[in-house]
């Protein structure tokens, strides 16, 4: 159990939490519109939940987003880590649980976890990044990279009988390796993969600084898993074309740079709702299709 003594200068966690809190406070100004204010509250809440093991302990559930279960205060299991363990340890019973859990959530919400829950998505919203105005076609082709990565993870884990992706994962480096070092620098065991992982962490920050939601677009294997459900999910972004005045403000604010409003069922859509808040004619709205 971790007990806060309010002595922030001597607390290693403060050096992680305080900059994030300051960044979030600054980023809050960018969340314009009712839906975006709610999304900010949701992202902040899931950030806390993701690191609440010191209160609740491990749950046995799986994150429906990318977050390393080796993080010091991780509450649930990383979906990619579950895949790796299933293939490296030949524990095949993990796969139906993983697929069923991710499918259940995604069939209802599509890829909304990327926009409303994922702490890594939250970090990208804080960093903001730049929109890709040039070479858009190349950007669209590079979005396919996350699918070969997803396919390669179980193959590599099966062949090596190791957590092949975890060894070099930038998200694991960010949410697990660095916090472990901050909390217990003398107790951390350095391996051969430490420096490659740190290089990937640096690359992650360069990517998200230069491309808005660059990790989500191009490299996230969890996003690749969930993207398949966007067209059939219960939650959809409904487009009322008769109300549309073709101002394309929705496309201008889209962090994934989807061709809105016409690609409202795209697998790249993270259901952030920015397009809905930006529309001056209410031509877009969230709608549960069972209604």
PLY file of the C-alpha trace (Angstrom):
ply
format ascii 1.0
element vertex 291
property float x
property float y
property float z
element edge 290
property int vertex1
property int vertex2
end_header
0.00 0.00 0.00
1.34 3.43 -0.97
0.67 6.22 1.51
1.01 9.86 0.51
2.77 12.02 3.10
2.28 15.19 1.03
6.05 15.59 0.75
6.10 15.99 -3.02
9.81 16.96 -3.42
10.89 13.62 -1.96
8.29 11.53 -3.80
9.42 9.93 -7.08
5.80 9.64 -8.23
5.48 13.43 -8.04
7.94 13.75 -10.89
5.56 11.68 -13.00
2.18 12.92 -11.77
2.79 16.65 -11.37
3.99 17.30 -14.97
1.09 15.21 -16.27
-1.38 17.15 -14.14
0.05 20.47 -15.33
-0.09 19.28 -18.93
-3.67 18.13 -18.50
-4.66 21.49 -17.00
-3.14 23.30 -19.97
-4.71 20.87 -22.44
-8.16 21.33 -20.87
-8.46 24.64 -22.71
-8.31 22.74 -26.00
-11.36 20.68 -25.09
-14.02 22.92 -26.58
-17.65 21.86 -26.56
-19.83 19.85 -24.19
-18.76 16.48 -25.51
-15.09 17.40 -25.26
-15.43 18.49 -21.63
-17.01 15.12 -20.88
-14.29 13.36 -22.82
-11.61 15.13 -20.80
-13.29 14.01 -17.56
-13.51 10.46 -18.93
-9.85 10.37 -19.95
-8.78 11.72 -16.57
-10.94 9.15 -14.81
-9.54 6.24 -16.83
-6.00 7.49 -16.21
-6.69 7.17 -12.49
-8.37 3.78 -12.91
-5.43 2.50 -14.95
-3.12 3.22 -12.01
-5.39 2.29 -9.12
-3.95 -1.13 -8.24
-2.57 0.35 -5.03
-6.22 0.82 -3.95
-8.10 -2.02 -5.64
-5.40 -4.55 -6.47
-5.31 -6.52 -9.71
-8.72 -7.25 -11.23
-8.09 -10.04 -13.72
-9.79 -7.94 -16.39
-8.17 -6.66 -19.59
-7.67 -3.05 -20.59
-9.57 -2.23 -23.76
-6.69 0.05 -24.69
-2.91 -0.02 -24.66
-1.48 0.10 -21.15
1.34 -2.05 -19.77
0.41 -4.43 -16.96
3.98 -4.15 -15.65
3.26 -0.56 -14.68
3.80 -0.32 -10.89
0.15 0.49 -10.20
-1.51 -1.22 -13.17
-4.99 -2.48 -12.38
-5.63 -4.80 -15.35
-3.83 -6.71 -18.09
-2.54 -5.32 -21.37
-4.29 -6.98 -24.34
-1.00 -7.26 -26.22
0.64 -8.84 -23.18
-2.16 -11.41 -23.07
-1.52 -12.31 -26.72
2.19 -12.69 -26.02
1.66 -14.93 -23.01
-0.84 -17.06 -24.91
1.62 -17.78 -27.72
4.87 -17.78 -25.75
3.58 -20.01 -22.93
1.11 -21.94 -25.13
-1.65 -20.93 -22.75
-4.30 -20.93 -25.48
-7.20 -20.56 -23.04
-6.25 -16.88 -22.74
-7.23 -16.18 -26.36
-11.01 -16.78 -26.10
-11.08 -14.56 -23.01
-9.11 -11.81 -24.74
-11.05 -11.95 -28.02
-14.39 -12.16 -26.24
-13.63 -9.26 -23.93
-12.32 -6.94 -26.65
-15.11 -7.95 -29.06
-17.83 -7.39 -26.44
-16.68 -3.84 -25.69
-15.92 -3.01 -29.33
-19.24 -4.28 -30.68
-20.94 -1.78 -28.39
-18.57 1.20 -28.58
-16.37 0.60 -31.61
-12.99 2.22 -31.16
-14.30 4.76 -28.64
-11.88 3.52 -25.97
-9.09 5.14 -28.01
-10.77 8.54 -27.75
-12.38 8.35 -24.31
-10.36 5.95 -22.15
-6.82 5.25 -23.35
-4.15 7.10 -21.29
-1.82 7.00 -24.28
-4.51 8.67 -26.37
-4.91 11.22 -23.57
-1.17 11.91 -23.68
-1.37 12.45 -27.44
-4.24 14.89 -26.96
-2.10 16.80 -24.46
0.90 16.89 -26.81
-1.51 17.67 -29.69
1.01 17.24 -32.52
0.65 18.59 -36.02
-1.76 17.77 -38.79
-0.35 16.13 -41.89
-1.10 18.62 -44.64
1.46 17.35 -47.14
1.83 13.78 -48.38
-1.59 12.76 -47.13
-1.60 9.72 -49.37
1.60 8.44 -47.76
0.07 9.06 -44.34
-2.96 6.98 -45.28
-0.79 4.10 -46.49
1.32 4.20 -43.33
-1.84 3.69 -41.28
-1.77 0.08 -42.44
1.47 -0.52 -40.50
-0.39 -1.35 -37.27
-1.96 -4.43 -38.86
1.32 -6.21 -39.77
2.57 -5.31 -36.28
-0.48 -6.97 -34.72
0.03 -10.08 -36.88
3.79 -10.22 -36.14
3.37 -10.14 -32.33
1.92 -13.65 -31.83
4.27 -15.11 -34.47
7.35 -13.61 -32.80
6.18 -14.68 -29.34
5.50 -18.23 -30.54
8.90 -18.59 -32.21
10.96 -16.98 -29.43
8.81 -18.30 -26.55
9.31 -14.82 -25.04
7.38 -11.58 -24.74
9.00 -10.38 -27.93
7.03 -7.15 -28.32
7.12 -6.23 -24.63
10.93 -6.24 -24.76
10.93 -3.26 -27.13
7.47 -1.75 -26.55
7.60 2.06 -26.21
4.34 2.13 -24.23
5.75 -0.39 -21.76
8.88 1.74 -21.53
6.79 4.83 -20.83
4.26 3.38 -18.39
6.31 0.62 -16.73
10.08 0.93 -17.18
10.42 4.64 -16.44
8.02 4.60 -13.43
9.90 1.59 -11.99
13.16 3.49 -12.38
11.67 6.57 -10.73
10.29 4.62 -7.78
13.19 2.21 -7.22
16.23 3.20 -9.31
18.61 0.89 -7.42
16.29 -2.10 -7.55
15.73 -2.02 -11.30
17.43 -4.76 -13.31
18.80 -3.54 -16.63
18.65 -5.92 -19.58
19.91 -5.92 -23.15
16.56 -4.51 -24.29
16.62 -1.40 -22.07
18.33 0.91 -24.56
16.36 -0.24 -27.63
13.18 0.29 -25.63
14.26 3.80 -24.58
15.06 4.61 -28.22
11.53 3.53 -29.10
10.13 5.71 -26.29
12.00 8.69 -27.75
10.69 7.76 -31.20
7.16 7.61 -29.80
7.40 11.20 -28.55
8.88 12.40 -31.83
6.05 10.70 -33.72
3.23 12.19 -31.63
4.88 15.63 -31.68
4.95 15.69 -35.48
1.71 13.86 -36.26
-1.58 14.31 -34.43
-2.45 10.97 -32.82
0.52 9.51 -34.70
0.70 6.40 -32.49
-3.03 5.69 -32.92
-2.87 6.17 -36.66
0.20 4.18 -37.57
1.51 1.84 -34.91
-1.00 0.86 -32.22
-1.81 -2.87 -32.46
-4.72 -2.51 -30.01
-6.26 0.09 -32.31
-5.86 -2.42 -35.14
-7.78 -5.00 -33.09
-10.67 -2.66 -32.35
-10.88 -0.90 -35.73
-12.58 -3.93 -37.26
-15.71 -3.31 -35.19
-16.36 0.33 -36.14
-18.72 -0.46 -39.01
-20.87 -2.83 -36.94
-20.70 -1.27 -33.48
-23.86 -0.21 -31.68
-22.44 3.29 -31.12
-22.20 5.19 -34.39
-21.73 8.77 -35.54
-24.93 9.43 -37.41
-24.70 11.81 -40.40
-27.79 13.75 -41.48
-26.80 14.85 -44.97
-29.93 16.97 -45.45
-28.73 19.21 -42.59
-25.13 19.47 -43.82
-24.01 22.81 -45.32
-20.65 21.40 -46.54
-18.56 23.66 -44.31
-16.32 20.69 -43.46
-15.51 21.95 -39.99
-15.88 18.34 -38.90
-13.01 17.30 -41.17
-10.90 20.24 -40.03
-11.02 19.26 -36.35
-10.72 15.48 -36.79
-7.51 14.35 -35.01
-7.33 11.23 -37.19
-7.84 13.33 -40.36
-10.64 11.16 -41.67
-12.64 12.38 -44.64
-15.57 13.49 -42.52
-18.51 13.52 -42.63
-18.55 10.78 -45.27
-16.18 8.35 -43.54
-18.11 8.39 -40.29
-17.84 4.58 -40.03
-14.11 4.45 -40.76
-12.00 2.04 -38.75
-9.73 4.99 -38.03
-12.48 6.87 -36.18
-11.84 7.01 -32.43
-15.33 8.35 -31.65
-13.85 11.43 -29.96
-16.86 13.54 -30.95
-14.87 16.59 -32.03
-16.71 16.58 -35.34
-20.06 16.61 -33.50
-19.09 19.60 -31.36
-17.73 21.46 -34.40
-20.82 21.04 -36.59
-22.86 24.29 -36.67
-26.01 22.53 -37.94
-26.11 19.43 -35.73
-25.72 17.26 -38.81
-23.69 14.78 -36.78
-24.54 13.03 -33.53
-23.69 9.98 -31.47
-26.43 7.40 -31.82
-26.90 3.93 -30.42
-28.25 2.00 -33.37
-30.61 -0.13 -31.26
-32.71 3.00 -30.61
0 1
1 2
2 3
3 4
4 5
5 6
6 7
7 8
8 9
9 10
10 11
11 12
12 13
13 14
14 15
15 16
16 17
17 18
18 19
19 20
20 21
21 22
22 23
23 24
24 25
25 26
26 27
27 28
28 29
29 30
30 31
31 32
32 33
33 34
34 35
35 36
36 37
37 38
38 39
39 40
40 41
41 42
42 43
43 44
44 45
45 46
46 47
47 48
48 49
49 50
50 51
51 52
52 53
53 54
54 55
55 56
56 57
57 58
58 59
59 60
60 61
61 62
62 63
63 64
64 65
65 66
66 67
67 68
68 69
69 70
70 71
71 72
72 73
73 74
74 75
75 76
76 77
77 78
78 79
79 80
80 81
81 82
82 83
83 84
84 85
85 86
86 87
87 88
88 89
89 90
90 91
91 92
92 93
93 94
94 95
95 96
96 97
97 98
98 99
99 100
100 101
101 102
102 103
103 104
104 105
105 106
106 107
107 108
108 109
109 110
110 111
111 112
112 113
113 114
114 115
115 116
116 117
117 118
118 119
119 120
120 121
121 122
122 123
123 124
124 125
125 126
126 127
127 128
128 129
129 130
130 131
131 132
132 133
133 134
134 135
135 136
136 137
137 138
138 139
139 140
140 141
141 142
142 143
143 144
144 145
145 146
146 147
147 148
148 149
149 150
150 151
151 152
152 153
153 154
154 155
155 156
156 157
157 158
158 159
159 160
160 161
161 162
162 163
163 164
164 165
165 166
166 167
167 168
168 169
169 170
170 171
171 172
172 173
173 174
174 175
175 176
176 177
177 178
178 179
179 180
180 181
181 182
182 183
183 184
184 185
185 186
186 187
187 188
188 189
189 190
190 191
191 192
192 193
193 194
194 195
195 196
196 197
197 198
198 199
199 200
200 201
201 202
202 203
203 204
204 205
205 206
206 207
207 208
208 209
209 210
210 211
211 212
212 213
213 214
214 215
215 216
216 217
217 218
218 219
219 220
220 221
221 222
222 223
223 224
224 225
225 226
226 227
227 228
228 229
229 230
230 231
231 232
232 233
233 234
234 235
235 236
236 237
237 238
238 239
239 240
240 241
241 242
242 243
243 244
244 245
245 246
246 247
247 248
248 249
249 250
250 251
251 252
252 253
253 254
254 255
255 256
256 257
257 258
258 259
259 260
260 261
261 262
262 263
263 264
264 265
265 266
266 267
267 268
268 269
269 270
270 271
271 272
272 273
273 274
274 275
275 276
276 277
277 278
278 279
279 280
280 281
281 282
282 283
283 284
284 285
285 286
286 287
287 288
288 289
289 290
